[in-house]
Amino acid sequence: MERRSRDDKKLPLCISVVVLGLVSSSCCIAAEFSKVKVEDMKLDGNLCSLPRSCAFGLGIAALVCLSTSQIIGTTMARSIRRKAAGVYGVSSVLLATASSMNGGQRYGTGWMNGDCYIVRDGVYACSAALAVFVMLLTLALGFATAAAGDEPRADGERCGPQLKEPRVVDSVKG
């Protein structure tokens, strides 16, 4: 029977990280073109209103795909670095904030303090670039951790996270 290497087991995880990262980035680009514009704002005296746009759903979909990609990637790497978490955090806050602004704002309620806010041009495009960067950083950490796991220690054991087959250990002492 042919035994699969550890890299063969990580291939589906890597592919899913790439696909989810690209879907997230694509949703961000689509949201950039479908977000609420200044022309969509309705004014009634001091009160303003903005309609809900499909950028809201696209932003949420991008956030879900980015989060799922991050979870799969950090599970694959079995660790998380501060830089990767920081970039993911900035990207997710940017996406969540921009998406909530496109969720519709009623008269008198607005987005914050009763005022209407519109997402600036380029916010979703920046989120798309950050999504691709998070995907690449996640993959790089996954491969770096795998490479570190291949280095043998002085006692002959391998260090780092290992994807091993389950085995039964006989711990009966006589």
C-alpha positions as CSV (number, residue, x, y, z in Angstrom):
1,M,0.0,0.0,0.0
2,E,1.3,3.4,-1.0
3,R,1.8,5.9,1.9
4,R,0.9,9.5,1.3
5,S,3.3,12.2,2.4
6,R,2.4,15.0,4.7
7,D,2.5,17.5,1.8
8,D,-0.1,15.4,0.0
9,K,-2.4,15.8,3.0
10,K,-1.9,19.5,3.1
11,L,-2.7,20.0,-0.6
12,P,-6.5,20.1,-0.2
13,L,-6.1,22.6,2.7
14,C,-3.8,24.8,0.6
15,I,-6.3,24.7,-2.3
16,S,-9.2,25.6,0.0
17,V,-7.2,28.6,1.5
18,V,-6.4,29.8,-2.0
19,V,-10.0,29.4,-3.3
20,L,-11.5,31.1,-0.2
21,G,-9.0,33.9,-0.4
22,L,-9.7,34.6,-4.1
23,V,-13.5,34.4,-3.5
24,S,-13.1,36.9,-0.6
25,S,-11.0,39.2,-2.8
26,S,-13.5,38.9,-5.7
27,C,-16.4,39.8,-3.4
28,C,-14.5,42.8,-2.2
29,I,-14.0,44.0,-5.8
30,A,-17.7,43.5,-6.6
31,A,-18.7,45.4,-3.5
32,E,-16.5,48.3,-4.5
33,F,-18.6,48.8,-7.6
34,S,-22.0,48.2,-6.0
35,K,-21.6,50.3,-2.8
36,V,-23.9,53.1,-1.9
37,K,-23.0,56.4,-3.6
38,V,-23.6,60.0,-2.6
39,E,-26.4,60.3,-5.2
40,D,-28.3,57.5,-3.3
41,M,-28.6,59.6,-0.2
42,K,-32.1,61.1,0.6
43,L,-32.3,64.2,2.8
44,D,-35.4,65.3,4.7
45,G,-34.4,68.5,6.6
46,N,-31.7,67.4,9.0
47,L,-32.4,63.7,8.6
48,C,-30.8,61.5,6.0
49,S,-31.4,58.0,4.7
50,L,-29.4,55.6,2.6
51,P,-30.7,52.4,0.9
52,R,-29.3,49.0,1.5
53,S,-27.0,47.9,-1.3
54,C,-25.8,44.5,-2.4
55,A,-22.3,45.6,-1.2
56,F,-23.6,44.7,2.3
57,G,-24.1,41.0,1.3
58,L,-20.9,40.9,-0.7
59,G,-18.9,42.3,2.2
60,I,-20.3,39.8,4.6
61,A,-19.6,37.0,2.2
62,A,-16.0,38.3,1.8
63,L,-15.6,38.4,5.6
64,V,-16.9,34.9,6.0
65,C,-14.6,33.5,3.3
66,L,-11.6,35.4,4.7
67,S,-12.3,34.1,8.2
68,T,-12.8,30.5,7.0
69,S,-9.5,30.8,5.1
70,Q,-7.7,32.1,8.1
71,I,-9.1,29.3,10.3
72,I,-8.1,26.6,7.8
73,G,-4.7,28.1,7.3
74,T,-3.9,28.5,11.0
75,T,-5.1,25.0,11.6
76,M,-2.8,23.8,8.8
77,A,0.1,25.8,10.3
78,R,-0.9,24.9,13.9
79,S,0.2,28.3,14.9
80,I,-0.5,31.9,14.3
81,R,2.0,34.7,14.0
82,R,1.3,38.3,15.3
83,K,1.8,39.8,11.8
84,A,-0.7,37.4,10.2
85,A,-3.2,38.0,13.0
86,G,-2.7,41.8,12.7
87,V,-3.3,41.9,8.9
88,Y,-6.3,39.6,9.3
89,G,-7.7,41.8,12.0
90,V,-7.3,45.0,10.0
91,S,-8.9,43.4,7.0
92,S,-11.8,42.0,8.9
93,V,-12.5,45.3,10.8
94,L,-12.3,47.2,7.5
95,L,-14.7,44.7,5.8
96,A,-17.2,44.6,8.7
97,T,-17.3,48.4,9.1
98,A,-17.7,49.1,5.3
99,S,-20.4,46.4,5.0
100,S,-22.4,47.7,8.0
101,M,-22.4,51.1,6.4
102,N,-23.9,49.6,3.3
103,G,-26.6,47.8,5.3
104,G,-29.0,50.7,4.9
105,Q,-29.5,53.7,7.1
106,R,-33.0,54.9,8.1
107,Y,-34.1,58.5,8.6
108,G,-32.9,59.7,12.0
109,T,-30.9,56.6,12.9
110,G,-28.0,56.9,10.5
111,W,-25.0,54.7,10.9
112,M,-23.5,56.4,14.0
113,N,-24.9,59.3,16.1
114,G,-27.8,59.7,13.7
115,D,-25.5,60.7,10.8
116,C,-25.3,59.0,7.5
117,Y,-21.9,57.7,6.4
118,I,-20.8,56.6,3.0
119,V,-17.9,54.2,2.3
120,R,-15.1,56.0,0.6
121,D,-13.8,54.9,-2.8
122,G,-11.1,52.3,-2.5
123,V,-12.0,50.8,0.9
124,Y,-13.3,47.6,-0.6
125,A,-10.4,47.5,-3.0
126,C,-8.0,47.9,-0.1
127,S,-9.8,45.0,1.6
128,A,-9.4,42.9,-1.6
129,A,-5.7,43.5,-1.5
130,L,-5.5,42.7,2.2
131,A,-7.5,39.5,1.6
132,V,-4.9,38.4,-1.0
133,F,-2.1,39.4,1.3
134,V,-3.6,37.4,4.2
135,M,-4.0,34.4,1.9
136,L,-0.4,34.5,0.8
137,L,0.8,35.1,4.4
138,T,-1.3,32.2,5.7
139,L,0.1,29.9,3.0
140,A,3.7,31.0,3.7
141,L,3.3,30.3,7.4
142,G,1.8,26.9,6.6
143,F,4.8,26.0,4.5
144,A,7.3,27.5,6.9
145,T,5.8,25.5,9.8
146,A,5.9,22.4,7.7
147,A,9.5,23.0,6.8
148,A,10.4,23.6,10.5
149,G,8.6,20.3,11.4
150,D,11.0,18.4,9.1
151,E,14.2,19.3,11.0
152,P,15.4,16.4,13.3
153,R,16.4,17.2,16.9
154,A,19.6,15.8,18.6
155,D,17.7,12.8,19.9
156,G,16.5,11.9,16.4
157,E,12.9,13.0,16.9
158,R,11.4,15.6,14.6
159,C,10.4,18.9,16.0
160,G,7.5,21.1,15.1
161,P,3.9,20.0,14.4
162,Q,3.6,16.6,12.8
163,L,0.7,15.1,10.9
164,K,1.0,11.6,12.1
165,E,-1.3,8.6,11.6
166,P,-3.1,7.6,14.8
167,R,-1.6,4.7,16.6
168,V,-2.2,2.6,19.7
169,V,0.4,3.0,22.5
170,D,0.8,0.1,24.9
171,S,1.4,1.7,28.3
172,V,1.1,-1.4,30.4
173,K,3.9,-1.5,33.0
174,G,5.0,-4.9,34.3
